[in-house]
Amino acid sequence: MNAKPVIGFLGMGHMGLPMAINLHKAGYRIKGFDVVPDAVQAAREAGIGTVATGAEAAAGVDIVITMFPSGKHVLDAYREYLLDSTKPNTLFLECSTIDVAQAREAAQLAVSAGHRSADAPVSGGVVGAEAGTLTFMLGAQAEDLGEITPLLEHMGKRIVHCGGYGAGQAAKVCNNMLLGISMIGAAEAFVLGERLGLEHQALFDVISSASGQCWSVTTNCPVPGPVPASPANRDYQPGFAAALMAKDLGLAASALEHTSTDAQLGSLAAALYRKFSDEGDAGTDFTGSINAIRDGSL
């Protein structure tokens, strides 16, 4: 039986660490790295092998997984140390959420350096990362699917091949634009329900089984109580931070402009989350936007 590939995993934050833990539990050898010492320590405590630099994490591995905050971080890492540290034909699996053009640029950099590339952003939040039930939106060459899919299956429940380089990011930006819109709608509905005298649980029981049903209610409900795993039950600690939602909706707004798409709700959601993040709530979970709706600051 062939040995499992060795993985360099860079970026072990709220999402990356549980993803790496699931790969570790599945028997993969991981060389983990993060610029945040606490993240490295948490990885060690989970039994994951860690190294001192990103270049060391990439050296001698079969697959490099990156889970970074932005496209600039990805491109800088590729140019400055990752591509030169790996052996030929390494598979670069980019799981961050970045601009489509940046994803395609990263793929071209990898291929030009003699490697293979795929973008595989995720949906499902920290809860999904911990449970191994993420959805992966995959932009990859067909000949690499046989290697990529079994790996992703240890971290996610659904893998959708969306097309070639950048297609995964294109799907992700569309998905998160809809998520931002639906979370604002869910938050507004629960605030209205409060002011009409409805208990949270009663409104949840209706919406979760009626035509308003959506992930923003049934999985990440913005009020405490109905969904125990929701960030609302841990004082809106992220989770998916408001700053990251603002970033993702900014990517959507950029894509709307680039494609001359008239999407008024997407643009409004981007503006609302940018305001929410800029006014000091960047570190809270994005579901915490309900508090800004309550006090009228959005």
N, C-alpha and C positions, 0 to 999 in steps of 0.2 A: 504494500500500500504506500502511495506517495506521501511524503511528509507534508504537513501543512506549511504554507508560505510564512516567512518571517515578516512582521509588519512594523514599520516605523510609524508611530502615531503621534502627531504633533497637534497640540491644542486640546487639553483635557480639562475643560471648564464644565459648566453645568450640563452641557449636552455631550461633549466629547468623552468625559470620564466614564459615565455609565455605558457608552458605546464600547469603549475600550475594555471595560470590565466584562461585558458580554462576550467579546472576542477571547479574552483571557480564559473565561470559564469554558469556552468551546475548545480550548486546547491550543490556541495560537500563541506563539512566542512574540511578545511585544516589546519594542524599545520605545518607551514613552518619553515625551518632553513637553514642557510648558514653561513659559517665561515667568509664571506666577509660582513662587515657592510653595504656597499652600496647596496648589493643585498637584504639584509633584509629590508632596507628602501624602496627599489623599490617595494618589495612584499607588504609591509604595504600600500604604496600609491595606490596599485592596489586593496586593500581591503582584502588581504589575511592575516589571523591570523598568527602571528609568535611567536616563543618561543626562550628561551635563549640558549638551548643546544640541541644537536642531540638526547640525551637520552629522553629529554622531548618531542621532536617531535614524538618519537616512542611510548611513554607511552599511553596505552589505545586506540590505533587506531586499525582499522581493516586491513588496508593496509599500508605498508611502501614502498614508491617509492624513489629510490636513483638515482641521476644523478651526478656522480662524475668524476673527470678527469682521474683516472686510476684504475686499478684493485687493486693495493696496498691500495688506499684509501677505496675501497669497503671492502676488507677483514679486514683491520684494524678496520673499523667502526663496522662491524659485530661482530668481536671478542671482541672489547673493550667496547661497550656500547649498540649496537642495539638489539642483540639477548636477552640480559638480561633485557631489558627495556620494552619489549612487552608482551602482554597477549598471552596465548597459541593459536596456530593455526592461528597466524597472517600470512597474505600473504605478502611475500617480493617480490617486483617487481623491478628488477634491470635494469634500462634503460641506464646506461652508456655503453660506448664501451670499452670492456676489453678483455683480452686473454680468449680463449675458456676454457682452463684448469682452469683459475681463476674463471670463471663463474660457472663451475661445482663444484669447491671447495666451492664457496659461497652457492650454492644450498645445498650441503651436510651439511655445517655448519647449515643452517637454518632448514633443515629437522631433523637433529640430535637433535636440540634444541626444537623440537616439533612444528615447523612452516611449512608453505608451501612456495614454491619458484618458480620464473619464471624469465627468462632473456628476455628483450624486448627492445633491442637497436633500434634506430630510424634512418631514413634517410629523408632528406627534408630540412635540414638547418633551420636557424632562420626564414626565410620567411615561411616555412612550419609549424614551431612551432607556429608562430603568427596566421597563418590562420587556424590552426587545420587540416592540410592536410598531416601530416607526414605519412610515411610508418613505421609500426612496424614489426620487425622480431622477432617472438615469439618462445621461447624455454620453453615449459611448459607441465605439465601433462594434459591429455585430460579432466580429471574430473574438472580441474580449469578453463577451457576455458569459461564456462558460466558466471563466475564472472569477469574474466579479460577482455573479449572482449567488453562488454558495456562500461567499464571504458575507454579503449583505444580509442573507437569510438568518444569520446569527444575531443581527442587530435589529431587523425589521420583519414585519409581517407581510408587507406588500412591496414589490419592486416593479416599477413601471418603466420600461424602456421607451423613452420619449423621442429618441432620434439620435443624431450625431452630436459632435462637440457643441456644448452650450444649450442643448435642448432641455436638459434637466433643470438648468437655471431658469430658462424661459417658463417652464411649467411651475417652478417654485414661485416666481414673481407674480404670476397670475393667481396662484393659490393664496399667497399671503395678502395680496390686495383684497381678495374676497374675505379672508379671515379678519383683516382690520375692519372692513365694512361691517361684517356680521357681529364682531365684538362690540362695536359702538352701538349697533342696533339692539343687541341683547342687554347692554348696560342701560340704555335709554328705556327699554321695556320694563326692567326691574325697578328703576327709579320711579317711573310712572305708576307701576303697581304699588310701590310703597305709599305713594301719595294718594292713591285711591283706596288705601286700607287693606290691600292684599298681603297675606303672609307669603314670604319667599317660597316656602315649600309648596303652597297651593298653586302659585303661578308656575313654578318649575314643573309640577305634575301635569299642568295643562300644556305648557309649551313643549315639553319633552315628548308628548304623545300626540301633538297636533301639528298643524301646518307650519308653525314657527320653529319646528325642531331644527337644531343645527349644533355643530360641534361646540360652538361658543357657549351653548347652554348645557348640553348633555355631558360634556367632558371638562370644560374649563369655566363652569358657571361663575359669573362675576360676583355672586353674593355668598356669604358663608352659609353652610348648612347642607343644601341638597346634594352636593357632590363632594364627598370627603377629601378626595385627592386634589381638588381645585386649590390654586394659590390663595383664593379668598379665605380659606380655612387656616392659613399660616401668615396672616397679616400682609398678604400680597408680596411675600418674598419671592423673587424669581427662582425657578421658572424661566420664562421668556421675558426678558427685561423690556420695559417700555422703550428704552433707547434702541434696542435691536428691532423692535417693531417699527419705530420711526425710520430706522435705516432701511428696512425692507420695503416700506411704503415709499421711501424716497427712490429706491430702485424702480419701483412700479411707476412712480410719477415720471421718472426719466424715460422709461420705456414707452409710456403713453405719449410723451412729447416726441420721442424719436420716431414713433410709428404714426404720428398724427391721429391718435385715437382719442375721440371725445368721450371720456369716461368721468363724469362729474363726481360720482360717489367715490371713486378711487382717489381722485385728486383731493376731495374734501377730507377723506380719511387720512391721507398723508399729512395734510395741514394740521388736522386735529392732534395726531400723535406727535408731530414735531413740536407743537405748542405744549402738549402734556410733558414731553421729555425735557424741553428747554426750561420749563418752570420748576425744575427741581425734582421731578419724579422719574428721572431716567433710570434709577436703580431699582424701582419697584417693578412688579410684574405688570405686563401690559393690561391685564384684567383690572388693575387698580384704577384705570381710567374712569370706572364707575364713580369713584369719589369726586373726580373733577366734574362729572356730570351732575352729581348731587349738589355740589356747592356753586355750580354755575360758571366755573372757570374755563370750561370748554365751549 
